[in-house]
């Protein structure tokens, strides 16, 4: 059965795929244009752009503790198998060029993607789980949630790989934050997922307090599957078709936790008592 908020008549039937929130459409266009623009750059210019916008854990670590440079170089010597050490050093010089932290990369890395497959995967997930969150929160709070989830993902990635020189890119942490926020209300009893295309319905769904969320079997099952699949793909135990880069599962989890915890602070919808 579909979910009808008190005082409302059943919503008209709509095709959700043709009814994406405006902010989701513009994010899709923006990320697509950035990826297309990068395809026009030379390999050197594209890497220079990545050095300027991607998040590099070692950059932040060396800014906080410059005396760890030798430790970082020793870690780097075995971190990228099959690549000449001189090539590695040249790449690292670009990434760590000015010795500054480039704190904006805690956010800007979410604008870049490793491949079109990487981008499309994130956009599909964003359309599915970001759309109901955008409808419920509105554009400003939704973008705030996405931005904070992006930063949270970078920080957990840095905490777990503090001397890693490999750039982190992708909107996955932001999408994970939106997914976690959606979990707080999309598994309400009696809710039909097709109803999530209606703004009034989405805002009227009672959100689950954290204590009650753990009693929702559907939400718990989804969370369990989400964590298991992220860890399996991130650890390389399950291969990813068409992808040669590793999955930064720590960033996904960081974004997820931020979205799960901060959603109530931004939400103005109904709350389950």
N, C-alpha and C positions, 0 to 999 in steps of 0.2 A: 504494500500500500504506500501511497505517497504521503509526504508530511505537509499538513496544512496548518499554518500558524493561527492562533486564536483570533477571531474577528475577520478572517480573510476567506474569501472563496477560493476554491482550488485554482492554481495558476494555469494559464493557457499552455497548451503543449508547444514546446519550442525545440529546435534542434540545437543542443549545446555547442556543437562544433562551429555553428554559424553565429554564436552569441557570446564570444569571448569578451571579457571586460577590456575596456580601452587600454588600461595600463599593461595588460598582458600582450595585446597586439603591438603596442609601441616598444615594449621590451624585446619582443620577437624581431621586429624590424631593425631595431638598433643593433642587437647582437648579430643578426644576419649581415647587416651592412659592414660591421667591423670585420667579420670573418671574410667577407668577399673582398674588402679593401686590402686585407693582409695577403690575399692570394695574388694581388697585383705587385707586391713588393718583392725586391730581390731577397735572397736568403739572408744576406748580411743585414739589410734594413729591417727585415722581419725580426731577426734575432735582437737587433738594437731596440726595436719597439718592445719586445718581450722583456729585455733587460730593464726597461724603463717602467713597465706596468705590471709585470708578473711579480709574485711574492716569492722571495728567496729566503728560507729560514736562516741560513748562515749569515746573511747580511745583517739581520736584526741581532743575532747572537754576537757577532764581532763588534757591532756598535756598542752593545752593553758590556762586552768583555773583550777588548782588543787583544789581550794576551793569549787568546785561544786560537790564534791564526795557525800555529803549528799543528795543533790538534785537528783543526779543520782540514789542513793540507794532507795529513796522514789519513784521515777518513776519506777524503776525496780520491786518494790514490787507488782505493779499492772499490769505490762506489759506482764507477762507470766502466765495467769490464768491456774489453775489446776496443777501447779508444786510447790513442797515444797520449802519454802524460803531458807532452807539450801542447797538444790540442786542448786537453782539459784545462791547463793553466790559462791558455788564451781565452777560453770561454769564461772562466772564472774571473779573469781581469775585467771583462765586459760587465759581468753581473755585479761585481764589487768595486766598480770603477772609482767612485768618489768616496768610498768608505762611509757614506751616510746611510741612515736606516731606511730612507724612502718610505716613510710611514704610510703614504697614500696607497702603497701597493697592498696593504691589508684589505683594501676595498677594490682597487682597480683590477686586480687579478681576475675578478669575476667577469670582466668584460671580454676576456680572451679565451679561446678554446684550442685544444690540441688538434682537432680535425673537424670536418663537417659532421661526421658520425657522432662525435662528442657533443657538438652543438645541438644537433637534431634530437638526440636522446634527452638532453636537458630541457629543450623546448617542449617536447611531448609531455614530459613529467610536469613541467611548469603549467602547461595548459590544463592538465588533469587536476592537479592539486593546488596550484597557485590561484586558479580562477575563483573557486569558492571563497578562498581567503581574501582575495582582492575585493570581491563583492561585499563581504562582511565588514572588512576594516575600512575600505575606501582607499583612494590612491596614496595619500600621504602616509598614513600608518602602515600600509602594506609595503611601500618602498622602505620605510624605516625598519620594518621587520626583516626585509630582504638584506638591507645593508648591514644590520647588526649580526645577522646570521652569517654573512660573508666574512665579517671581521672575526666572529667567533670560530669559524672554520679555520681561518688562517692561524689564529692563536693556538688552537689545539694541534694543528699540523706542526707549527713551530715547536711547541712543547715536546712533541714526540720525535721530531727530527731536527733538533736545534742546529746541527752543523751541516745539514743537507744543502748542497749547492744547486740542486735541480729546481728549476722554476715551477711554481704552483700556478695553474691557470684553470679557469672554468667556473661556471655559475652553479656548480653542484652543491656547494655549501648553502647558498641562498635558496635553491630549490628544496634542499633537505629541510631548511628552516620552515619554508612554506608548507611542506608535507607534514611536518610535526604539528604546525598550527592547525592544519585541516583536521588532523586526528582528534583534536579537542571537540569537534562538533559533527563531523560527517558520519560518525558511526552511531548517531542517536537512534534509539529504537523506533521502528516504523518509517524511517527515512528511506525514500527511494532516490538513488543517485541522480536520476534524471531531473529531480526537483532542484538540484543545485544550480541550475541555469537561471533560476528566478531570484532576483535580489531580495525581495520581501521574505521569501521562504528562508533563504540562507541567514538573514539577520535575525529571524525569529527562532531558529533552532537553538535550544538551550545548550550552552557549552558545558563540557564536563569539567568540574573541579579536579585537580590532580588526584585527590583521594578516591574519587569515584571512577576516574579513568581506569585505574588498575582493576576495577571490578567489571569493566566492559570487555567481554571475551573477544569480540570482533576487533576492537582496538588493540588489545594485547596480542592477538594473533598477527595483525598487520605489523606492529612494532617488532615482534620477534622475527618475522620473515625479513623485514627491512634490515635489521641489524645483521642477521646471518648472511644474507646475500651480499651486503657491503663488505663484510669481513672476508668472505670467500673470494670475491672478485679482487679485493684489495691485496690479499695475501698471495694472489696468483694461483690459487687452488682451482679456480674455474677460469678458463681462457675467455677472452673477449674478442669476438669476431671483428677483424678489421682494425684493432687497436694495438699499437706497439708500445705505448707508454703505460706506466703503472697507474693504478687508481689510488688517489689520495683519500683512503677511507677515513682517516682521522679527521680530515677537513669536513667530510660529509657528516660525521658524528658530531663534530663541534657545531656545525650549523643546525643540525637537528635538535640538539639540546637547547640552543639559544631560542629557536622557534617554539619549542615546547614550553619553556619556562616564561618567555616574555609575552606570549600571546595574550594572557589575561590583562597585562598592563596596557595593551593597545586596543583590546576588544571593547566595543560598546554594545554588543548584542546581548541576547538573553543568557542567563546563567542558570544551570540546573541546581536546584536547592536540595 
